[in-house]
Amino acid sequence: MSSKNIEKDDGYVDKLRKTIPGDLTAIYLSFRVVVASVYDFVPVETVSAESLAESLTYVTYLVRFMLPLSLVAMLYLYFVSEVTSIIQIVVIIISYIFWMVSLDINAISFVLQNFDSITILGPYGDIVLRDRVTFIGITLLWTFSIPVIYSIAQNFGWMGNATSDEGEDLDD
Protein backbone atom coordinates (compact mmCIF):
# COMPACT_ATOMS: atom_id res chain seq x y z
CA MET A 1 0.00 0.00 0.00
CA SER A 2 1.42 3.38 -0.94
CA SER A 3 1.80 6.10 1.65
CA LYS A 4 -0.75 8.89 1.77
CA ASN A 5 2.02 11.26 2.87
CA ILE A 6 3.76 13.32 0.24
CA GLU A 7 7.19 11.80 -0.37
CA LYS A 8 10.31 13.40 -1.85
CA ASP A 9 10.23 11.09 -4.87
CA ASP A 10 6.56 11.74 -5.69
CA GLY A 11 5.96 13.38 -9.04
CA TYR A 12 3.55 16.20 -9.77
CA VAL A 13 0.56 13.91 -10.39
CA ASP A 14 1.23 11.84 -7.24
CA LYS A 15 1.43 15.00 -5.12
CA LEU A 16 -1.81 16.25 -6.58
CA ARG A 17 -3.53 12.86 -6.17
CA LYS A 18 -2.55 12.70 -2.50
CA THR A 19 -4.08 16.13 -1.98
CA ILE A 20 -7.51 15.47 -3.48
CA PRO A 21 -9.66 14.50 -0.50
CA GLY A 22 -11.85 11.92 -2.27
CA ASP A 23 -13.63 10.72 0.87
CA LEU A 24 -14.32 14.29 2.04
CA THR A 25 -15.50 15.26 -1.42
CA ALA A 26 -17.88 12.27 -1.48
CA ILE A 27 -19.38 13.26 1.89
CA TYR A 28 -19.85 16.86 0.77
CA LEU A 29 -21.36 15.88 -2.59
CA SER A 30 -23.78 13.51 -0.84
CA PHE A 31 -24.90 16.25 1.54
CA ARG A 32 -25.18 18.67 -1.35
CA VAL A 33 -27.52 16.29 -3.19
CA VAL A 34 -29.66 15.86 -0.05
CA VAL A 35 -29.98 19.62 0.48
CA ALA A 36 -30.74 20.27 -3.19
CA SER A 37 -33.40 17.55 -3.31
CA VAL A 38 -35.05 18.41 0.01
CA TYR A 39 -35.34 22.07 -0.97
CA ASP A 40 -35.93 21.28 -4.65
CA PHE A 41 -33.12 23.73 -5.37
CA VAL A 42 -31.97 24.55 -8.88
CA PRO A 43 -29.67 27.59 -9.28
CA VAL A 44 -31.26 30.29 -11.41
CA GLU A 45 -30.06 33.58 -12.81
CA THR A 46 -33.35 35.44 -12.46
CA VAL A 47 -33.84 37.41 -9.29
CA SER A 48 -37.10 36.80 -7.47
CA ALA A 49 -37.99 36.65 -3.80
CA GLU A 50 -38.45 32.89 -4.05
CA SER A 51 -35.15 32.24 -5.87
CA LEU A 52 -33.26 34.43 -3.39
CA ALA A 53 -34.81 32.63 -0.43
CA GLU A 54 -34.04 29.21 -1.92
CA SER A 55 -30.46 30.19 -2.75
CA LEU A 56 -29.89 31.64 0.70
CA THR A 57 -31.27 28.50 2.39
CA TYR A 58 -29.15 26.26 0.16
CA VAL A 59 -25.93 28.22 0.76
CA THR A 60 -26.59 28.44 4.50
CA TYR A 61 -26.96 24.68 4.85
CA LEU A 62 -23.85 24.00 2.78
CA VAL A 63 -21.71 26.44 4.78
CA ARG A 64 -23.04 25.04 8.07
CA PHE A 65 -21.98 21.57 6.90
CA MET A 66 -18.71 22.50 5.18
CA LEU A 67 -17.05 24.23 8.13
CA PRO A 68 -17.55 21.48 10.76
CA LEU A 69 -16.60 18.86 8.17
CA SER A 70 -13.34 20.74 7.61
CA LEU A 71 -12.53 20.48 11.32
CA VAL A 72 -13.46 16.80 11.54
CA ALA A 73 -11.47 16.18 8.35
CA MET A 74 -8.25 17.27 10.04
CA LEU A 75 -8.67 14.54 12.66
CA TYR A 76 -9.77 12.04 10.02
CA LEU A 77 -6.73 12.71 7.86
CA TYR A 78 -4.32 12.37 10.75
CA PHE A 79 -5.79 9.42 12.64
CA VAL A 80 -7.63 7.41 9.97
CA SER A 81 -5.80 8.20 6.73
CA GLU A 82 -2.51 8.45 8.65
CA VAL A 83 -1.38 11.63 6.93
CA THR A 84 1.27 12.82 9.38
CA SER A 85 2.44 16.04 7.75
CA ILE A 86 0.68 19.07 9.21
CA ILE A 87 1.51 21.06 6.07
CA GLN A 88 -0.11 18.39 3.91
CA ILE A 89 -3.22 18.37 6.12
CA VAL A 90 -3.50 22.18 5.92
CA VAL A 91 -3.06 22.12 2.13
CA ILE A 92 -5.71 19.38 1.83
CA ILE A 93 -8.22 21.34 3.96
CA ILE A 94 -7.61 24.57 2.02
CA SER A 95 -7.98 22.63 -1.24
CA TYR A 96 -11.16 20.99 0.00
CA ILE A 97 -12.68 24.38 0.82
CA PHE A 98 -11.67 25.83 -2.56
CA TRP A 99 -13.10 22.87 -4.46
CA MET A 100 -16.32 22.71 -2.47
CA VAL A 101 -16.99 26.42 -2.85
CA SER A 102 -16.22 26.20 -6.57
CA LEU A 103 -18.91 23.51 -6.93
CA ASP A 104 -21.49 25.94 -5.58
CA ILE A 105 -20.01 29.25 -6.70
CA ASN A 106 -23.10 30.01 -8.82
CA ALA A 107 -25.43 29.87 -5.81
CA ILE A 108 -22.96 31.65 -3.52
CA SER A 109 -22.31 34.50 -5.97
CA PHE A 110 -26.06 34.79 -6.67
CA VAL A 111 -26.74 35.26 -2.94
CA LEU A 112 -23.88 37.76 -2.47
CA GLN A 113 -24.87 39.79 -5.53
CA ASN A 114 -28.44 40.15 -4.29
CA PHE A 115 -27.98 40.47 -0.52
CA ASP A 116 -25.69 43.39 0.26
CA SER A 117 -26.02 42.78 4.01
CA ILE A 118 -24.53 39.26 3.82
CA THR A 119 -20.78 38.80 4.01
CA ILE A 120 -18.89 35.52 4.00
CA LEU A 121 -15.20 36.38 3.70
CA GLY A 122 -15.19 40.10 4.40
CA PRO A 123 -15.40 42.82 1.77
CA TYR A 124 -12.43 41.69 -0.36
CA GLY A 125 -13.20 37.98 -0.16
CA ASP A 126 -16.80 38.61 -1.11
CA ILE A 127 -15.71 40.57 -4.18
CA VAL A 128 -13.90 37.43 -5.36
CA LEU A 129 -16.88 35.20 -4.47
CA ARG A 130 -19.25 37.48 -6.41
CA ASP A 131 -17.11 37.11 -9.53
CA ARG A 132 -17.35 33.43 -10.45
CA VAL A 133 -14.66 33.56 -13.13
CA THR A 134 -12.12 35.11 -10.74
CA PHE A 135 -12.88 32.53 -8.05
CA ILE A 136 -12.57 29.59 -10.46
CA GLY A 137 -9.30 31.11 -11.75
CA ILE A 138 -7.93 31.35 -8.20
CA THR A 139 -9.02 27.75 -7.55
CA LEU A 140 -7.19 26.56 -10.67
CA LEU A 141 -4.10 28.57 -9.70
CA TRP A 142 -4.20 27.07 -6.18
CA THR A 143 -4.56 23.54 -7.58
CA PHE A 144 -1.64 24.06 -9.96
CA SER A 145 0.49 25.43 -7.08
CA ILE A 146 -0.04 22.52 -4.66
CA PRO A 147 2.93 20.39 -5.77
CA VAL A 148 5.10 23.52 -5.76
CA ILE A 149 4.06 24.23 -2.16
CA TYR A 150 4.99 20.67 -1.21
CA SER A 151 8.36 20.92 -2.93
CA ILE A 152 9.18 24.18 -1.16
CA ALA A 153 8.11 22.70 2.19
CA GLN A 154 10.29 19.63 1.60
CA ASN A 155 13.29 21.76 0.62
CA PHE A 156 12.98 23.74 3.85
CA GLY A 157 12.58 20.53 5.86
CA TRP A 158 8.99 21.31 6.88
CA MET A 159 7.80 17.97 5.51
CA GLY A 160 9.27 14.50 5.62
CA ASN A 161 12.02 13.32 3.31
CA ALA A 162 14.11 16.49 3.39
CA THR A 163 17.67 16.19 2.11
CA SER A 164 20.87 17.90 3.19
CA ASP A 165 23.08 19.85 0.79
CA GLU A 166 25.12 16.67 0.23
CA GLY A 167 21.97 14.79 -0.83
CA GLU A 168 21.70 12.68 2.33
CA ASP A 169 18.25 11.88 3.65
CA LEU A 170 17.77 13.84 6.88
CA ASP A 171 14.86 11.71 8.07
CA ASP A 172 17.03 8.60 8.65
C-alpha angles and dihedrals in degrees: 000000000000121000119258089213118095108255129202092245095050115117126223095273093047091051091049093046091052089053099052104094098215096173092047091046091051092052092049094046090050091052090045091055091049093051093045093049096043091051094034086232123181117167112243134186097216117093116230132144090252096049091047092050092048092047092048092049091047094049092045093055093046093050091046088054099038098056099051090042088056090056094046089046091063090059092042093052093049102040105027105027090034095225100161102180112096090201091055091049091050092048090049092051093047089048091048091053092047093049095044093049090047089056090058101029091119093059093040094050090045090056094045093047092053103036110057092179094061120087127178107172102013125267098305096041091049091053088059092045091051090055105064095189092054092048094049089047091053090048091052091047091050092049092049090049097052098090089045090054090051092049092050091048091050092048090053091046094246091126133040124280097041116165131214123235088267091056096252118144107250094198094069 
